[in-house]
Amino acid sequence: MDSASFSSLIQIMVVLFLLLATGFASRKLGIIDEVASKRLSKLIVNIGQPMMIVYSLIKIEYSIENTKVGFTMLALGIGVHIVLCVMAFFAAKTVKDFNEHKIAEFSLIFANAGFIGFPIFRSIFGDIGEFWGSFYVIAFHIFVWTWGMIILARGRKDIKINVKKILFNLGTVPCFIGIALYLLMKWIHIPAFIVTYTGYLNNLCTPISVLIVGALIATRTVKQIFCDLKMYYMSLIRLIIMPLVICVLAKLVGLPDYMILFATAAAALPSATNITMFAEIYDIAPGYAAQTVGVTSLFTIVTLPCVMLVANLIA
């Protein structure tokens, strides 16, 4: 990662902090209340995220090399998630409350590789970073709907693994559509209006999703945010230890520098917002889930640039 990429990363982290602060203020001022937050979340999950994935795939020019690297990133995503699953299984054992334990393990595995990850990937690697990210999030969604649901289903009979949802969900379907359109570009030209349309909806994702996270932070007290030792422990594991372990392992297996840096960046992101939705749907410590997402998102502003500096030295 050169100085220009690092400078771009710092700039995007400052922007994310300002968006978090705006979301925080909006909640305090009553502009984003609980109803608005849920509706905006549905907008992003059901429309914004699918279009973000499709757009990131079809805006890159087709080439055999890009295709090979893309599917390599899918394999990399599977490998990274396997390592994170093992680490989270043991790291979460320190959380004794049954429901909070499940939230902690889920949150340690699954990072916000889409809404926050895509602009960060772009800042470090350029547009190709979002392209790689689209393949990476296929692995994310496969693991969310398999191992993630197994975690949440512990002690519950009403939560079941659904094979249909594993293959067809709001994450994987847009990936499949985007990949199909990308591969079709070998023979046909994607109309400009489709690229523009998906691009406009893609642009909704990061600002709105980060505003929502900022609003989530505003629902927690200062004591809950800064005086809860469990949150510092979670953040240390999620934001520093896990990405550095991934970085070292990627180096040891001989991956090229750009893959080492990509894997590290993907592992250094805050906890995925999915957990707040699952926590509310299944009534599994929703307050703790919101706190985890909010606090790790806040701390990422500082930790991610530091981790990437170390990763750059290792790679």
Secondary structure, DSSP 4 states (H G I P E B T S, - for coil): --HHHHHHHHHHHHHHHHHHHHHHHHHHTTSS-HHHHHHHHHHIIIIIHHHHHHHHHHTSPP-HHHHHHHHHHHHHHHHHHHHHHHHHHHHGGG--SHHHHHHHHHHHH-B-TTTTHHHHHHHHH-HHHHHHHHHHHHHHHHHIIIIIHHHHHTT-SS----HHHHHSSTTHHHHHHHHHHHHHTTTSPPPHHHHHHHHHHHHHHHHHHHHHHHHHHHTS-HHHHHS-HHHHHHHHIIIIIHHHHHHHHHHHTT--HHHHHHHHHHHTSPBPTHHHHHHHHHTS-HHHHHHHHHHHHHHHHHHHHHHHHHHHHH-
